[in-house]
């Protein structure tokens, strides 16, 4: 049976503060040595993920972008996509109740400098984060009740809202979990053993859709509630945070599956 790894980025493979994967390098090297596909699955844009994927050495693998709203094909170095879906989302935002709309600040409402300040990215990276094609992340300053009303209004307009570790993200549908089988078909894998790693509520479906899930410790964001898989051992929480926890989790699964396996 082949093995495939699906991983969130911010707070999981990438450190929450520095955006470095340094402590995870041993596991990344082992995945490359064994030719095991690593599928980056993030709220980041294709323009952000493309250079990260190149630097990590996994250009031969597709990636899940903008929280599952789109896919970055293998070998695509540009990250350029038709932004029609993004236009639909921005039009829907304009139709919501003004008192609710003003409590949501999407990336499309921010300058590059404001995106950089919100995310902790440098301005060059923030400019890549602003190149939305499929979704609109943003900050919410209203109450939980108001947020639900806002999401309900958007749903009436065909837009879904999902709350992750930092942002409320709007899209026309599609989830990380929903893209998993599509990726497996793209890679022509037959019933692979699916491993997923994530740290935020928007990773829950991906974790539950995997054969083995790892919740990466992250004290900075909204926490993942206890999942059913934690009772039978199919979902495990790491002790270490970010890329250090990611490294331990991936090496542990590889140590259990010593046969060299890949696509």
Secondary structure, 3 states (H helix, E strand, C coil): CCEEEEECCECCCECCCCCCCHHHHHHHHHHHHHCCEEEEECCCCHHHHHHHHHHHCCCCCCEEEHHHCEEECCCCCCCCCCCHHHHHHHHHHHCCCHHHHCCEEEHHHCCHHHHHHHHCCCHHHHHHHCCCCCEEEEEECCCHHHHHHHHHHHHHCCCEEEECCCCEEEECCCCHHHHHHHHHHHCCCCCCEEEEEECCHHHHHHHHCCCEEEEEECCCCCCCCCCCHHHHCCEEEEEEEHHHHHHHHHHHHHHHCCCCCCC
